[in-house]
Amino acid sequence: MSAGGRRILNGVNLAIRPGEVHVLMGPNGAGKSTLANAVMGDPRYTVDEGRIFFEDEDITGEKTDARARRGMFLSFQAPEEIAGISVENFLRAAKAAYTGQEVKLLPFRKELRAKMDELEMDPSYAARYLNVGFSGGEKKKNEILQMAVLNPKLAILDETDSGLDIDAVKTISESLDRYKNGANAMLIITHITRILQKLPVDYVHIMAEGRIVKTSDASLIETVSRDGFAAVL
């Protein structure tokens, strides 16, 4: 994987199956966000070798919107502000594009309010422009709201918990627990492991210098938290 002629990821091999929760950790600059964006088809990155498969189909050449319609979702570190479109209208349009079906207003509005209540979001935010004037924590909650409404097959969360207070992290962790089932999967990129408190983690991967250098079970999180990345690199 390269960008601007510079190699960024090298020989990354990662398989995530339905029902699994994977955690990706590593030092800053290790390539974690690059991997997440590349999986979602970010045009800034070029796949030089290897292929990307989703549900046994090669999606390496597909654009981001096609991958999203397949059921892939990425929660961004720094969500964009989009003036002129409300949270409600954005999510309703996104759900219609994902499902390929008309999304009727009143049932959707009821569903959206219920999801917002679960995330302890002020219902008035549904009428506000997407992320415009939102605090950092509100933007992160809005990303999880999108995930809850769309119910994707694969959710990739890129440091969704960064910059959040303890209560917000707990609320998001509970939302992830409600989302998880045997048919979907999660890849969680994080430094702050509190977001994992409600989730059974199947695999933990450590990335460094564009490679996955170690894979283990959830006990690896405790090792890194106690001894740092130097203990496993």
QUIFENNOR-V837611 format. One record per residue. N is the residue number from 1. RES is the residue in one letter. SS is DSSP state (A for helix, B for strand, O for the rest). PHI is phi in radians with two decimals (999 if undefined). OMEGA is omega in whole degrees, -180 to 180 (none if undefined). Layout:
# QUIFENNOR-V837611
n:N res:RES ss:SS phi:PHI omega:OMEGA
n:N res:RES ss:SS phi:PHI omega:OMEGA
This chain:
# QUIFENNOR-V837611
n:1 res:M ss:O phi:999 omega:-178
n:2 res:S ss:B phi:-2.41 omega:175
n:3 res:A ss:B phi:-2.53 omega:-179
n:4 res:G ss:O phi:1.04 omega:180
n:5 res:G ss:O phi:1.42 omega:-179
n:6 res:R ss:B phi:-1.85 omega:179
n:7 res:R ss:B phi:-1.24 omega:-177
n:8 res:I ss:O phi:-2.05 omega:179
n:9 res:L ss:O phi:-1.95 omega:-176
n:10 res:N ss:O phi:-2.33 omega:173
n:11 res:G ss:O phi:1.02 omega:179
n:12 res:V ss:O phi:-1.31 omega:179
n:13 res:N ss:O phi:-2.22 omega:-175
n:14 res:L ss:O phi:-2.46 omega:178
n:15 res:A ss:O phi:-2.10 omega:180
n:16 res:I ss:O phi:-2.12 omega:-176
n:17 res:R ss:O phi:-1.83 omega:177
n:18 res:P ss:O phi:-0.93 omega:179
n:19 res:G ss:O phi:1.54 omega:-175
n:20 res:E ss:O phi:-1.71 omega:173
n:21 res:V ss:B phi:-2.05 omega:178
n:22 res:H ss:B phi:-1.95 omega:177
n:23 res:V ss:B phi:-2.06 omega:179
n:24 res:L ss:B phi:-2.02 omega:-179
n:25 res:M ss:B phi:-2.24 omega:178
n:26 res:G ss:B phi:2.81 omega:-180
n:27 res:P ss:O phi:-1.09 omega:175
n:28 res:N ss:O phi:-1.04 omega:180
n:29 res:G ss:O phi:1.43 omega:-177
n:30 res:A ss:O phi:-1.30 omega:-179
n:31 res:G ss:O phi:1.95 omega:-176
n:32 res:K ss:A phi:-1.13 omega:-180
n:33 res:S ss:A phi:-1.18 omega:177
n:34 res:T ss:A phi:-1.04 omega:178
n:35 res:L ss:A phi:-1.06 omega:-179
n:36 res:A ss:A phi:-1.05 omega:-179
n:37 res:N ss:A phi:-1.18 omega:180
n:38 res:A ss:A phi:-1.15 omega:179
n:39 res:V ss:A phi:-1.06 omega:179
n:40 res:M ss:O phi:-1.50 omega:174
n:41 res:G ss:O phi:1.50 omega:177
n:42 res:D ss:O phi:-1.00 omega:-175
n:43 res:P ss:O phi:-1.19 omega:178
n:44 res:R ss:O phi:-1.23 omega:-174
n:45 res:Y ss:O phi:-1.98 omega:180
n:46 res:T ss:B phi:-2.00 omega:176
n:47 res:V ss:O phi:-1.45 omega:-178
n:48 res:D ss:O phi:-1.44 omega:180
n:49 res:E ss:O phi:-2.47 omega:177
n:50 res:G ss:O phi:1.40 omega:-177
n:51 res:R ss:O phi:-2.40 omega:175
n:52 res:I ss:O phi:-1.99 omega:-180
n:53 res:F ss:B phi:-2.05 omega:174
n:54 res:F ss:B phi:-2.39 omega:-175
n:55 res:E ss:O phi:0.89 omega:175
n:56 res:D ss:O phi:1.18 omega:176
n:57 res:E ss:B phi:-1.98 omega:180
n:58 res:D ss:B phi:-1.29 omega:-179
n:59 res:I ss:O phi:-1.99 omega:-174
n:60 res:T ss:O phi:-0.94 omega:-177
n:61 res:G ss:O phi:-1.63 omega:-177
n:62 res:E ss:O phi:-1.40 omega:177
n:63 res:K ss:O phi:-1.40 omega:-175
n:64 res:T ss:A phi:-1.02 omega:-177
n:65 res:D ss:A phi:-1.14 omega:178
n:66 res:A ss:A phi:-1.18 omega:178
n:67 res:R ss:A phi:-1.18 omega:178
n:68 res:A ss:A phi:-1.11 omega:179
n:69 res:R ss:A phi:-1.18 omega:176
n:70 res:R ss:A phi:-1.26 omega:-180
n:71 res:G ss:O phi:2.04 omega:178
n:72 res:M ss:B phi:-1.80 omega:-175
n:73 res:F ss:B phi:-2.46 omega:177
n:74 res:L ss:B phi:-2.19 omega:173
n:75 res:S ss:B phi:-1.63 omega:-172
n:76 res:F ss:O phi:-1.47 omega:173
n:77 res:Q ss:O phi:-1.09 omega:-177
n:78 res:A ss:O phi:-2.21 omega:-178
n:79 res:P ss:O phi:-1.03 omega:-179
n:80 res:E ss:O phi:-1.34 omega:172
n:81 res:E ss:O phi:-1.66 omega:-180
n:82 res:I ss:B phi:-2.22 omega:179
n:83 res:A ss:B phi:-1.36 omega:175
n:84 res:G ss:B phi:1.69 omega:177
n:85 res:I ss:B phi:-2.31 omega:-177
n:86 res:S ss:B phi:-1.36 omega:177
n:87 res:V ss:A phi:-0.99 omega:-178
n:88 res:E ss:A phi:-1.09 omega:-178
n:89 res:N ss:A phi:-1.16 omega:178
n:90 res:F ss:A phi:-1.09 omega:-177
n:91 res:L ss:A phi:-1.20 omega:178
n:92 res:R ss:A phi:-1.15 omega:179
n:93 res:A ss:A phi:-1.16 omega:180
n:94 res:A ss:A phi:-1.12 omega:-180
n:95 res:K ss:A phi:-1.19 omega:178
n:96 res:A ss:A phi:-1.12 omega:179
n:97 res:A ss:A phi:-1.16 omega:-178
n:98 res:Y ss:A phi:-1.23 omega:-175
n:99 res:T ss:A phi:-1.48 omega:-176
n:100 res:G ss:O phi:1.28 omega:-178
n:101 res:Q ss:O phi:-2.23 omega:176
n:102 res:E ss:O phi:-1.16 omega:178
n:103 res:V ss:O phi:-1.91 omega:-177
n:104 res:K ss:O phi:-1.24 omega:-169
n:105 res:L ss:A phi:-1.08 omega:-171
n:106 res:L ss:A phi:-1.16 omega:176
n:107 res:P ss:A phi:-1.08 omega:179
n:108 res:F ss:A phi:-1.16 omega:-179
n:109 res:R ss:A phi:-1.08 omega:178
n:110 res:K ss:A phi:-1.14 omega:178
n:111 res:E ss:A phi:-1.09 omega:-178
n:112 res:L ss:A phi:-1.08 omega:180
n:113 res:R ss:A phi:-1.09 omega:180
n:114 res:A ss:A phi:-1.12 omega:179
n:115 res:K ss:A phi:-1.16 omega:179
n:116 res:M ss:A phi:-1.18 omega:177
n:117 res:D ss:A phi:-1.07 omega:179
n:118 res:E ss:A phi:-1.07 omega:-180
n:119 res:L ss:O phi:-1.61 omega:180
n:120 res:E ss:O phi:1.00 omega:178
n:121 res:M ss:O phi:-1.73 omega:176
n:122 res:D ss:O phi:-1.10 omega:-177
n:123 res:P ss:A phi:-1.04 omega:179
n:124 res:S ss:A phi:-1.15 omega:-180
n:125 res:Y ss:A phi:-1.16 omega:179
n:126 res:A ss:A phi:-1.09 omega:-178
n:127 res:A ss:A phi:-1.60 omega:-179
n:128 res:R ss:O phi:-1.45 omega:177
n:129 res:Y ss:B phi:-1.10 omega:-172
n:130 res:L ss:B phi:-0.99 omega:176
n:131 res:N ss:O phi:1.16 omega:-178
n:132 res:V ss:O phi:-1.26 omega:-179
n:133 res:G ss:O phi:1.37 omega:178
n:134 res:F ss:O phi:-1.32 omega:171
n:135 res:S ss:O phi:-1.25 omega:178
n:136 res:G ss:A phi:-1.01 omega:179
n:137 res:G ss:A phi:-1.16 omega:179
n:138 res:E ss:A phi:-1.16 omega:177
n:139 res:K ss:A phi:-1.12 omega:-180
n:140 res:K ss:A phi:-1.16 omega:177
n:141 res:K ss:A phi:-1.11 omega:179
n:142 res:N ss:A phi:-1.14 omega:175
n:143 res:E ss:A phi:-1.11 omega:179
n:144 res:I ss:A phi:-1.20 omega:175
n:145 res:L ss:A phi:-1.07 omega:178
n:146 res:Q ss:A phi:-1.05 omega:179
n:147 res:M ss:A phi:-1.05 omega:-178
n:148 res:A ss:A phi:-1.12 omega:-179
n:149 res:V ss:A phi:-1.27 omega:-176
n:150 res:L ss:A phi:-1.39 omega:180
n:151 res:N ss:O phi:0.90 omega:-176
n:152 res:P ss:O phi:-1.24 omega:177
n:153 res:K ss:O phi:-1.37 omega:178
n:154 res:L ss:B phi:-2.31 omega:177
n:155 res:A ss:B phi:-1.92 omega:176
n:156 res:I ss:B phi:-1.90 omega:-175
n:157 res:L ss:B phi:-1.95 omega:-175
n:158 res:D ss:B phi:-1.70 omega:178
n:159 res:E ss:O phi:0.89 omega:178
n:160 res:T ss:O phi:-1.06 omega:-176
n:161 res:D ss:O phi:-1.54 omega:-177
n:162 res:S ss:O phi:-1.21 omega:178
n:163 res:G ss:O phi:1.39 omega:-179
n:164 res:L ss:O phi:-1.70 omega:175
n:165 res:D ss:O phi:-1.37 omega:-174
n:166 res:I ss:A phi:-1.05 omega:-179
n:167 res:D ss:A phi:-1.13 omega:-180
n:168 res:A ss:A phi:-1.15 omega:178
n:169 res:V ss:A phi:-1.08 omega:179
n:170 res:K ss:A phi:-1.09 omega:-180
n:171 res:T ss:A phi:-1.11 omega:-180
n:172 res:I ss:A phi:-1.19 omega:178
n:173 res:S ss:A phi:-1.04 omega:178
n:174 res:E ss:A phi:-1.15 omega:178
n:175 res:S ss:A phi:-1.16 omega:178
n:176 res:L ss:A phi:-1.13 omega:178
n:177 res:D ss:A phi:-1.13 omega:178
n:178 res:R ss:A phi:-1.19 omega:-179
n:179 res:Y ss:A phi:-1.23 omega:-172
n:180 res:K ss:O phi:-1.11 omega:171
n:181 res:N ss:O phi:-2.67 omega:-175
n:182 res:G ss:O phi:-1.28 omega:-177
n:183 res:A ss:O phi:-1.80 omega:-180
n:184 res:N ss:O phi:-2.01 omega:-177
n:185 res:A ss:B phi:-2.59 omega:-180
n:186 res:M ss:B phi:-2.34 omega:167
n:187 res:L ss:B phi:-2.10 omega:-175
n:188 res:I ss:B phi:-1.93 omega:175
n:189 res:I ss:B phi:-1.68 omega:-174
n:190 res:T ss:O phi:-2.71 omega:169
n:191 res:H ss:O phi:-1.90 omega:-174
n:192 res:I ss:O phi:-1.85 omega:-169
n:193 res:T ss:A phi:-1.37 omega:178
n:194 res:R ss:A phi:-1.05 omega:-178
n:195 res:I ss:A phi:-1.16 omega:-178
n:196 res:L ss:A phi:-1.60 omega:-170
n:197 res:Q ss:O phi:-1.09 omega:-179
n:198 res:K ss:O phi:-1.75 omega:-171
n:199 res:L ss:O phi:-1.95 omega:170
n:200 res:P ss:O phi:-1.38 omega:-177
n:201 res:V ss:O phi:-1.61 omega:-179
n:202 res:D ss:O phi:-1.55 omega:-177
n:203 res:Y ss:B phi:-2.44 omega:175
n:204 res:V ss:B phi:-2.13 omega:-180
n:205 res:H ss:B phi:-2.05 omega:175
n:206 res:I ss:B phi:-1.89 omega:180
n:207 res:M ss:B phi:-1.95 omega:176
n:208 res:A ss:B phi:-2.63 omega:177
n:209 res:E ss:O phi:0.90 omega:174
n:210 res:G ss:O phi:1.36 omega:179
n:211 res:R ss:B phi:-2.28 omega:168
n:212 res:I ss:B phi:-1.50 omega:-171
n:213 res:V ss:B phi:-1.73 omega:179
n:214 res:K ss:B phi:-2.72 omega:175
n:215 res:T ss:B phi:-2.31 omega:180
n:216 res:S ss:B phi:-2.69 omega:178
n:217 res:D ss:O phi:-1.56 omega:-174
n:218 res:A ss:O phi:-1.10 omega:179
n:219 res:S ss:A phi:-1.10 omega:179
n:220 res:L ss:A phi:-1.15 omega:178
n:221 res:I ss:A phi:-1.09 omega:180
n:222 res:E ss:A phi:-1.12 omega:179
n:223 res:T ss:A phi:-1.10 omega:180
n:224 res:V ss:A phi:-1.16 omega:180
n:225 res:S ss:A phi:-1.09 omega:-177
n:226 res:R ss:A phi:-1.46 omega:-170
n:227 res:D ss:A phi:-1.99 omega:-180
n:228 res:G ss:O phi:1.45 omega:-178
n:229 res:F ss:A phi:-1.19 omega:-178
n:230 res:A ss:A phi:-1.02 omega:-178
n:231 res:A ss:A phi:-1.26 omega:-177
n:232 res:V ss:O phi:-2.06 omega:-180
n:233 res:L ss:O phi:-1.52 omega:none
